[in-house]
Amino acid sequence: MDISHLLTSHAINMQASLVRELLHYSQQPDILSLAGGLPDEKLMPAYPALAQLTDSRQYGASEGEKGLREVIVRLVADRGLHTTLDNILVTNGSQQGLDIISRLTLDESSTILTEQPTYLAACQVFKLQGANIQGVPSDSEGMSVLALRNAIENTNPKAVYLIPNFQNPTGHCYSLKRRQDIAALLDEKGILLIEDDPYRDLCYEKVDLTPITTLLKRAPWLYMGSFSKVLWPGLRTGYVVSCAEFSPHLVKIKQAIDLHTNRLGQNMIAAFVASEMFPAHIVKLQQSYKEKRDAMSKALVAELGEMVEFNTPAGGMFFWLTLPDGVSSKHIMTDALEENVLVLPGIPFFPNRHSQDDAFLRLSFARLSLEEMQRAIHILSNVIRRRMT
Ligand SMILES: Cc1ncc(COP(=O)(O)O)c(C=O)c1O
């Protein structure tokens, strides 16, 4: 049956996410997956006991559970972002935060500027609104300020979307100077900042994590956080903190989409984050993921040496690997899969594609055990070597 006449033009133009398509392989037991952004379930704590939670059986507030919003106010205050309950919206993961923000601010006439490369599922959401996405070159300290100025002047964008801490996919973390310069430029031009910060607690070195939002003096902003990377992604719980002008509009969209986020999950997260277990849990995550990051870095150097380029990320879950000249990431993906190793080509992370974007792989070190990771990198390095000859 042909249903294409029933679909909107934006739905027809949507491409399936390569990550989602690859995820079904990662669920097969014999596959060693370096592909997804999935946290290690062995590091996830048990749920709090049901009896100690607020009763969640009735419909709730569209803004989210009061107890969880109070917890979020305290969490973001520790980051220098001082706000009130009215400016917190609990969402079904930060992915829904992106959706709500996009529905509120973007349409066919809008351009949104992003890092190049950037989180591909954010681009999918922006595209669903029909927005034009313009990637802005970024280096290891973040988005280039000069390139951002040029892009703002050339495209008159609605917003700039940034992931300043342990970016997905590159792992980059912005320097304080870059954060300050970008804030000053957005203030000068009065451009909306959409700041996405799901990885900040997965921090393994002393680096600056100041939200750019807190450096703004007059530009509008929306800041997103998530509990997916530190607690239970299956509970789909994240949040948007907004400057006061946006808050009532965000709630109306949330109400129209799904009334509110699942109350039971919100109350579980509120109970855990408010308990003394939370800080200890974050320290445990940092120690375990740091060990895995170091093991991946060591394995890459031992197996591939000078053949590939990468920076060891100061936090997050990802290595961003530049392959040897002439080696295609798509070929590496197919060859590696034949040997039961799943890797993710970098191409879908580039909003504006060029042929040289086939030269990257994103490798996640979060989920495999140390021994599995060694094995996966060994197989991957043989695959890369074979393609070089
Ligand atoms: C940069 C970024 N933003 C948002 C998300 C979505 O996270 P959530 O599980 O909170 O929806 C992810 C998930 O990988 C991400 O990497």
The ligand as an SDF file (V2000), in Angstrom:
LIG
                    3D

 16 16  0  0  0  0  0  0  0  0999 V2000
   24.3270   15.2580   23.1480 C   0  0  0  0  0  0  0  0  0  0  0  0
   23.1380   14.4530   23.5070 C   0  0  0  0  0  0  0  0  0  0  0  0
   21.9770   15.0690   23.7650 N   0  0  0  0  0  0  0  0  0  0  0  0
   20.8800   14.3930   24.1000 C   0  0  0  0  0  0  0  0  0  0  0  0
   20.8950   13.0190   24.1790 C   0  0  0  0  0  0  0  0  0  0  0  0
   19.6170   12.3050   24.5250 C   0  0  0  0  0  0  0  0  0  0  0  0
   19.6940   11.8000   25.8080 O   0  0  0  0  0  0  0  0  0  0  0  0
   18.4160   11.3450   26.6340 P   0  0  0  0  0  0  0  0  0  0  0  0
   18.5950    9.9130   26.9410 O   0  0  0  0  0  0  0  0  0  0  0  0
   18.4440   12.2200   27.8640 O   0  0  0  0  0  0  0  0  0  0  0  0
   17.2130   11.6150   25.8060 O   0  0  0  0  0  0  0  0  0  0  0  0
   22.0650   12.3150   23.9190 C   0  0  0  0  0  0  0  0  0  0  0  0
   22.0960   10.8450   23.9670 C   0  0  0  0  0  0  0  0  0  0  0  0
   22.9930   10.1680   23.5990 O   0  0  0  0  0  0  0  0  0  0  0  0
   23.2290   13.0540   23.5650 C   0  0  0  0  0  0  0  0  0  0  0  0
   24.3900   12.4530   23.2920 O   0  0  0  0  0  0  0  0  0  0  0  0
  1  2  1  0
  2  3  1  0
  2 15  2  0
  3  4  2  0
  4  5  1  0
  5  6  1  0
  5 12  2  0
  6  7  1  0
  7  8  1  0
  8  9  2  0
  8 10  1  0
  8 11  1  0
 12 13  1  0
 12 15  1  0
 13 14  2  0
 15 16  1  0
M  END
$$$$
